[in-house]
């Protein structure tokens, strides 16, 4: 049998407090790693709890941390309050990128009884 879980109502309250008051923890932006440090848990535990169907409140808090982080990065990146290289790096974790769009690239999928053939051009 493993160690007893730290998951509790008090822990949820502390997680919500971190989300609402991350600056009190000397954070510029809220983050999953900051939350893990505040709660004294590993990042793997943090993400396991976020996936657990019985811990939807925790999952919601972690999702809100990520959304708030994205919002703060966008705002402060656009008004030059944050270093642009670091902002770009962290926003990459949120799906943002600056790769040029490929124009004129087409992929044709042909499905026949013998299998699938991909053609590009």
C-alpha positions as CSV (number, residue, x, y, z in Angstrom):
1,X,0.0,0.0,0.0
2,X,1.3,3.5,-0.9
3,X,1.6,6.6,1.1
4,X,-1.7,8.3,2.1
5,X,-2.7,11.1,-0.3
6,X,-2.2,14.7,0.6
7,X,-5.4,15.5,-1.4
8,X,-7.9,17.3,0.8
9,X,-10.2,20.2,1.1
10,X,-7.4,22.2,2.8
11,X,-5.1,21.4,-0.1
12,X,-7.8,22.6,-2.6
13,X,-8.2,25.8,-0.7
14,X,-4.4,26.3,-0.8
15,X,-4.3,25.6,-4.5
16,X,-7.1,28.2,-5.1
17,X,-5.3,30.7,-2.9
18,X,-2.2,30.2,-5.1
19,X,-4.3,30.8,-8.3
20,X,-5.8,34.0,-6.8
21,X,-2.7,35.3,-5.1
22,X,0.3,33.9,-6.9
23,X,2.2,37.2,-6.5
24,X,2.2,36.6,-2.7
25,X,4.4,33.6,-3.5
26,X,6.9,35.8,-5.3
27,X,5.7,34.6,-8.7
28,X,5.4,36.8,-11.8
29,X,3.0,34.4,-13.5
30,X,1.1,31.5,-12.0
31,X,2.5,28.1,-13.1
32,X,2.1,24.4,-12.5
33,X,5.5,24.1,-11.0
34,X,4.7,27.0,-8.7
35,X,1.6,25.2,-7.6
36,X,3.5,22.0,-7.1
37,X,6.0,23.8,-4.9
38,X,3.3,25.5,-2.8
39,X,1.5,22.2,-2.3
40,X,4.7,20.3,-1.7
41,X,3.8,17.6,-4.3
42,X,5.6,16.4,-7.4
43,X,4.6,17.6,-10.8
44,X,3.7,14.0,-11.7
45,X,1.2,14.0,-8.8
46,X,-0.1,17.3,-9.9
47,X,-0.9,16.0,-13.4
48,X,-2.2,12.7,-12.1
49,X,-4.7,14.5,-9.9
50,X,-5.7,16.7,-12.8
51,X,-6.6,13.6,-14.9
52,X,-8.4,11.9,-12.1
53,X,-12.2,12.0,-12.6
54,X,-12.7,12.2,-8.8
55,X,-10.6,15.4,-8.6
56,X,-12.4,17.7,-11.0
57,X,-12.1,20.7,-8.8
58,X,-8.3,20.3,-8.8
59,X,-8.3,19.9,-12.5
60,X,-10.3,23.1,-12.9
61,X,-7.9,25.0,-10.7
62,X,-4.9,23.8,-12.7
63,X,-6.7,24.7,-16.0
64,X,-7.3,28.2,-14.6
65,X,-3.7,28.5,-13.7
66,X,-2.7,27.7,-17.3
67,X,-5.3,30.1,-18.7
68,X,-4.3,32.9,-16.4
69,X,-0.6,32.3,-17.3
70,X,-1.5,32.5,-21.0
71,X,-3.5,35.7,-20.5
72,X,-0.8,37.4,-18.5
73,X,1.9,36.4,-21.0
74,X,-0.1,37.8,-23.9
75,X,-0.9,41.1,-22.2
76,X,2.6,41.7,-20.9
77,X,4.3,40.4,-24.0
78,X,2.2,42.7,-26.2
79,X,2.9,45.8,-24.1
80,X,6.6,45.0,-23.7
81,X,6.5,44.5,-20.0
82,X,8.0,41.0,-20.3
83,X,11.1,39.8,-22.2
84,X,9.9,38.9,-25.6
85,X,12.1,35.8,-26.0
86,X,10.9,34.3,-22.7
87,X,7.3,35.2,-23.5
88,X,7.6,33.5,-26.9
89,X,9.2,30.5,-25.2
90,X,6.5,30.1,-22.6
91,X,3.6,30.8,-25.0
92,X,4.9,27.9,-27.1
93,X,3.6,25.7,-24.3
94,X,0.2,27.2,-25.0
95,X,0.3,26.4,-28.7
96,X,1.6,29.7,-30.0
97,X,4.3,29.7,-32.6
98,X,5.9,32.0,-35.2
99,X,6.6,29.4,-37.9
100,X,5.7,30.7,-41.4
101,X,2.6,29.3,-42.9
102,X,3.3,26.9,-45.8
103,X,1.4,28.1,-48.9
104,X,0.5,25.9,-51.8
105,X,1.1,22.7,-50.0
106,X,-1.5,20.1,-50.6
107,X,-1.8,16.6,-49.4
108,X,-3.9,14.2,-51.3
109,X,-5.1,11.0,-49.6
110,X,-6.1,8.1,-51.9
111,X,-7.8,5.2,-50.2
112,X,-8.2,2.0,-52.2
113,X,-8.5,-1.6,-51.4
114,X,-4.8,-2.0,-51.4
115,X,-4.1,0.6,-48.7
116,X,-3.6,4.3,-48.3
117,X,-1.4,6.4,-50.5
118,X,-0.3,9.9,-49.6
119,X,0.8,12.3,-52.3
120,X,2.0,15.8,-51.7
121,X,2.6,18.6,-54.1
